[in-house]
């Protein structure tokens, strides 16, 4: 049984670029990809934030390294791709997980805040999909793109107006690209976390807000970052070879709850 599962889910010999891999959620996803055999490139703004994750991956026998990048800058993404290909020989998996959030009331949102969140959350995904998607198309060997969405991209949530609209755009873009590249075996899926405490949402998790979330989550708890690993490996590996254009939800039942 273990040999069968290893064959089905193994990422041995594959290279995965995890944009946002210095954060808590994408860091756990990167850890899972490395444990499944992939060589993982953690991408972020700060190597300091990557050190603990790199040490954890290496301690578990995995292989990972860090590259800096501003995701809203095409030239930096192009350099990122070139550097990874030069060092690893190829790229097989791209995870787009960089993100920003804000709890500013709608009528008080300044334009520069709106613009900055859009630059990171949707422009960054757009540019990375263009840069790496072109590489996948020209290479002709397929590939897997996992864009990290949000439950707020499916069901609009209060207090995170700008973030919600960017994530809805990510979901839409992913489906369009899945259709565009399906015949070339380039799979594009959206991984949709429910509520997972992370740096970007701690500012909105007041006691009142937590109570509302728990009341709408049948499992009555937050998700743990490691609980995103299974879905990540599924979407990255041959086990998910016929999956594209999906919204793979990991939310403790949140989306199933009405009244």
N, C-alpha and C positions, 0 to 999 in steps of 0.2 A: 504493500500500500504506500509506504513512504517513497519508494522509487517512482511510483506512478505520480504521486503528488509533486515530487521534485521535478519530474519531467514537465508536468503541466504548468507549474508556477515558477519554475526556475528563471532567473534573470542572468545566469552565468554567461559571461562574454558580452553583455550589453553595457552600454554607458548611459547613465541617466543624469540629466542636468536639472537641478531643482532650484528654480528661482524663488527666493523667499525661504531657502533652506536654513537660514540662520535663525528663523523664528521658531516658536514652540510647535505649532501644528505641522508645518512643512518639514521641520527638523525631524519630527517623529516619522513622517512619511519617508524622508531620506534614509533614516535608520533602517526602516523596513525594506526599502529597495536594496540597500547594501547587504542586509542579512539574507536576502533572496539571491544574492550573487552579483548584483550590478556594481560596477564602478561608478561612484556617485560624485558629482561636482556640486558642492554647496555654493550658491550664488547669493550675494547680499551686499550690503554697503559696508559692513564692519567685520573684519577678520576676527576681531576680539570676540564677537558674539558667536562665531563659528567654532571657536577652540574647544569648548566643552563637547559639542556634538561630534566634532572630528575625533576627539579622544574616545568618546563612547563607541563610535563606529569601529575604530581601530581596535579597541579593547575586545570587541565582539568578533574580531577576525575579518572585518570588512575593509574595503578600500575606499577612501574618500579624500578629496582635497577641496580647497576653497579658491574662488575667483571673485573679485569685486566687480560690481556692475550697477549702474543707474538704469533701471529698467525702462525709463521713458526716453532714453537716448539711443537712437538707432546705431550710431557708430560704436557705442560701447557693447551693444548686443552682437554686432557683427564681429567685433574683436573677441568677445566671449566665445562665440561659435568657433572662430578660427583657432583660438588657443586650445579649446577642448579637442578639436579634431587633430591638431598638431600633436598633442600629448597622448590622447587616447586612441586616435585613429578614426573615430566615428562617434556619432550620437544616435541613440536608438529611442530614447524617451525624454520628453520635455515635460516638466511640471511647472505651471505658471501659478505661483502662490503668493507673490508679493502683494501687500494690501495695506490700506490706511482706512481709518474710521473716524467719525466725529459724532458727538451727541448734541451739536448746536441746533437749537430750535429753528424750524424752517425759515421764519421771517427774519431771523438774525444771521443766517448763513452768509458770510462775506464771499464775494466772487473769487478771491484768491484761494480760499479754503476749498470751495467747490472745484475750482480748476485743478488744484494740487491733487485732490483725491481722484479726480478723473485721469490725471496724468499717470498716476501710479496704477490704479485699479483696472482701467480699461485701455488707456493708450499703451501701457506697458505690455498688456496681454496681446493687443493688436500688433505691436511691433515685434514681439517675440515670435508670434505665430507667423508673421511674414518672413522674418529672418530664418527661423528654423524650418518653417514650412517649405520655403524655397529650397533649402538644403535637402530636406526629405524628398521633395519632388525630383530634384536633379540627381540625387544619389540613386533613386529607383529601387530602394530596398525596404520601403514602407517605414513605419514609425508610429509611435504613440504619443499624443499630446494630451495631457491631463490639465485642464484648466480648473482652478479651485473657485467654485461658485459660493453660494450662500443660501440658506433658507430664505433670507430677505430678498433674494433674486427670484424666488418662486411665490412667496407670500409677503407682500409689502409689510414691513415692520415699522412701528412708530419710533421716533427719536433718532433714526439713522437714515435720514432722507437721501443724502448724497451717496452714501455707501450702497443703499438698496438699489438705486438706479444704476450704479456702475455694475453691480452683480447681475442685474437683469440683462444688461448689455452683454456681459460675459457669457451668460447662458445662451443668448440668441446667436452671438458670434460663433460659439462652439458648434451649434447645430448647423449653421450655414457652412462652416468649414468641413464638418463631417460629410455633408452632402457633396461638397466640392471635390474632396480628395478621396472619396471612398474607393473608387476604382483603382487608385494607386496604392491601396492598402495603408494609407495614412489615417489612423483612427484618431478622432478628436472627441473626447468625452469631458463632461463636467462632473467633478466630485463635489457633492453638496453636503457640507457639514451642517448639523443642527447647532445646538449651543455648546460650545467648547470654550471654557475660560482661556483667554490668551491676552497678551499685552494690549492689543488694539481694542478690545472690548471691555476691559476692566473698568473703564471710566463710566460706562453706562450700566454696570451691574450693581445697581443700588438694591437694598433689601426688598423694596417694593417690586422692582423689576424682576429680581430672582424669583419672588413668589409668583408673579405672573407667568414666568417661563415654566416653572415646575408644574403649575396648574394646567399647562398646555402640553406637557411632555409625559406621556403614559408611563415611561420608565422612572419618572420622578427624580431625575438626577441629571447633572451635566455629563457630557461625554468626556472621555479621557483621550489625550492625543494619540495614544497607541491604538485606539479603536478605529483610526482611519487607515491603519496599515493594510489590513486585509483587502479593502476596496482598492487601495492604491496598487497593490501587487496584482490584483485581478485585472485592472485596466492596463497595466504596463506589460503584462506577460501574455504568452500565447493562450492562456486560459480564457482571456477576453478577446480572442481573435475575431469574433463576429460581433463585437460590441463597438458601435460608433454612434455618435449623436445622442448618447444617453445622458440622463441626469441621475447619477448614482448617489442616492441619498443615505446618509448615515446620521440619524437624528433622534434615536430613541423613541420614534413614533410620533414626533411633533407634527409632521405633515398629515398624519392620519387622524388627528384630533379635530373635532368640530365643537360640540357642546357636551 
